[in-house]
Amino acid sequence: MSNIIKTEVDNDLLKNIVNTHSAMSSISTPKMYVKNRQGFDYVDEAYMRHILNLHYPGWSWEIVKYEFIGDKIICVHGRLKIIDNGLPREFDSVAAHRIAKNKSTNDYVDISNDLKSANTDCFKVALNRLCNIADDVYRKQIQDVSLSEGQLLLINEYIQKIKEFDEDTANKVVESINQMKINTSNFEISIKKLETIINKNEKGE
């Protein structure tokens, strides 16, 4: 659970926070720090902590609770606190880790190591969710596909031309832009389709 501690916050500060996290989210994690376990990518904790130190010095990590589920799973509830552009923020995360046991004796292999692993997993969840560290690896990036001012001006010229002979189609194009169905990922294809509509009209087809 993430929350901004209640205080008076001005709009400029909120914009700075949004910009900071957008920039952090767009950072590509160096491949040397990306590992794979059982088909799932994950990021080295030391790298994530390094980025945390660089961008959010003065952070703190608290273990709120350890809980054993039977003798097979350890659950950790942790709390990360940071200063975000001067504003105190915190995030509570949870993670679970399977306890390793000796197959022959059924004794614990290294319960201390299991506890550390659960804590590390919990810590990394908080780093990603609160600070947007390694968003690319954990598939949390939101790509900005909104049209630029220049693209909007260009497509508006086509809309105005189409509106002269087919207002319904022109309105559908506007609606597609508003709903981001037309965006930077398909802009060129969309322009070609609009050109085709205009050309067909000019030829009387």
For each residue, the residues with C-beta under 8 A, 3 or more apart:
1: 91 92
2: 89 90 91 92 129 130
3: 89 90 91
4: 7 9 87 89
5: 87 88 89 90
6:
7: 4 87 88
8:
9: 4 13 14 87
10: 13 14
11: 14 15
12: 15 16
13: 9 10 16 17 85 86 87
14: 9 10 11 17 18
15: 11 12 18 19
16: 12 13 19 20 85
17: 13 14 20 21 84 85 87
18: 14 15 21 22
19: 15 16 22 23
20: 16 17 23 24 55 84 85
21: 17 18 24 25 131 132
22: 18 19 25 26
23: 19 20 26 27
24: 20 21 27 55 131 132 133 135
25: 21 22 132 135 140 141 142
26: 22 23 135 141
27: 23 24 51 135 136
28: 136
29: 33 34 43 47 134 136 137
30: 33 34 47
31: 34
32:
33: 29 30 43 44 47
34: 29 30 31 41 42 43 44 137
35: 41 42 43 44
36: 39 40 41 42
37: 40 42
38:
39: 36
40: 36 37
41: 34 35 36 137
42: 34 35 36 37 124 137
43: 29 33 34 35 47 48 124 133 134 137 138
44: 33 34 35 47 48
45: 48 49 120 123 124
46: 49 50
47: 29 30 33 43 44 50 51 134
48: 43 44 45 51 52 124 127 128 133 134
49: 45 46 52 53 123 127
50: 46 47 53 54
51: 27 47 48 54 55 127 131 133
52: 48 49 55 56 59 82 127 131 133
53: 49 50 56 57 59
54: 50 51 57
55: 20 24 51 52 131
56: 52 53 59 82 83 84 131
57: 53 54
58: 82 83
59: 52 53 56 80 81 82 83
60: 80 81
61: 78 79 80 81 123 126
62: 78 79 81
63: 66 76 77 78 119
64: 77 78 79 92
65: 76 77
66: 63 74 75 76 77 115 118
67: 74 75 76 77
68: 71 73 74 75 99
69: 72 73 74 75 96
70: 73
71: 68 99 101
72: 69 98 99
73: 68 69 70 96 97 98 99
74: 66 67 68 69 96 97 99 114 115 118
75: 66 67 68 69 94 95 96 118
76: 63 65 66 67 94 95 96 97 118 119 121 122
77: 63 64 65 66 67 92 93 94 122
78: 61 62 63 64 92 93 94 95 119 122 123 126
79: 61 62 64 90 91 92 93 126
80: 59 60 61 90 91 93 123 126 127 130 131
81: 59 60 61 62 88 89 90
82: 52 56 58 59 88 89 90 130 131
83: 56 58 59 86 87 88 89
84: 17 20 56 87 88 89
85: 13 16 17 20
86: 13 83
87: 4 5 7 9 13 17 83 84
88: 5 7 81 82 83 84
89: 2 3 4 5 81 82 83 84 130
90: 2 3 5 79 80 81 82 130
91: 1 2 3 79 80 126 129 130
92: 1 2 64 77 78 79 126
93: 77 78 79 80 122 123 125 126 129
94: 75 76 77 78 122 125
95: 75 76 78 118 121 122 124 125
96: 69 73 74 75 76 118 121
97: 73 74 76 114 117 118 121
98: 72 73 114
99: 68 71 72 73 74 108 111 114
100: 108 109 110 113 114
101: 71 106 107 108 109
102: 105 106 107 108 109
103: 106
104:
105: 102
106: 101 102 103
107: 101 102
108: 99 100 101 102 111 114
109: 100 101 102 113
110: 100 113 114
111: 99 108 114 115
112: 115 116
113: 100 109 110 116 117
114: 74 97 98 99 100 108 110 111 117 118
115: 66 74 111 112 118 119
116: 112 113 119 120
117: 97 113 114 120 121
118: 66 74 75 76 95 96 97 114 115 121 122
119: 63 76 78 115 116 122 123
120: 45 116 117 123 124
121: 76 95 96 97 117 118 124 125
122: 76 77 78 93 94 95 118 119 125 126
123: 45 49 61 78 80 93 119 120 126 127
124: 42 43 45 48 95 120 121 127 128
125: 93 94 95 121 122 128 129
126: 61 78 79 80 91 92 93 122 123 129 130
127: 48 49 51 52 80 123 124 130 131 133 134
128: 48 124 125 131 132 133 134 135 138 140
129: 2 91 93 125 126
130: 2 80 82 89 90 91 126 127
131: 21 24 51 52 55 56 80 82 127 128
132: 21 24 25 128 135 140
133: 24 43 48 51 52 127 128
134: 29 43 47 48 127 128 137 138
135: 24 25 26 27 128 132 138 139 140 141
136: 27 28 29 139 141
137: 29 34 41 42 43 134
138: 43 128 134 135
139: 135 136
140: 25 128 132 135
141: 25 26 135 136
142: 25
143:
144:
145: 180 183 184 185
146: 180 183 184
147: 151 152 155 177 182 183 184 187
148: 151 152 184
149: 152 153
150: 153 154
151: 147 148 154 155 184 187
152: 147 148 149 155 156 177
153: 149 150 156 157
154: 150 151 157 158 191
155: 147 151 152 158 159 173 177 182 187 190 191 194
156: 152 153 159 160
157: 153 154 160 161
158: 154 155 161 162 173 191 194 195 198
159: 155 156 162 163 170 173 174 194
160: 156 157 163 164 170
161: 157 158 164 198
162: 158 159 165 166 169 170 173 194 197 198 201
163: 159 160 166 167 170
164: 160 161
165: 162 201
166: 162 163 169 170 197 201
167: 163 170 171
168: 171 172
169: 162 166 172 173 197
170: 159 160 162 163 166 167 173 174
171: 167 168 174 175
172: 168 169 175 176
173: 155 158 159 162 169 170 176 177 182 194
174: 159 170 171 177 178
175: 171 172 178 179
176: 172 173 179 181 182 190
177: 147 152 155 173 174 180 181 182
178: 174 175
179: 175 176
180: 145 146 177 183
181: 176 177
182: 147 155 173 176 177 186 187 190
183: 145 146 147 180 186 187
184: 145 146 147 148 151 187
185: 145
186: 182 183 189 190
187: 147 151 155 182 183 184 190 191
188: 191 192
189: 186 192 193
190: 155 176 182 186 187 193 194
191: 154 155 158 187 188 194 195
192: 188 189 195 196
193: 189 190 196 197
194: 155 158 159 162 173 190 191 197 198
195: 158 191 192 198 199
196: 192 193 199 200
197: 162 166 169 193 194 200 201
198: 158 161 162 194 195 201 202
199: 195 196 202 203
200: 196 197 203 205
201: 162 165 166 197 198 204 205
202: 198 199
203: 199 200
204: 201
205: 200 201
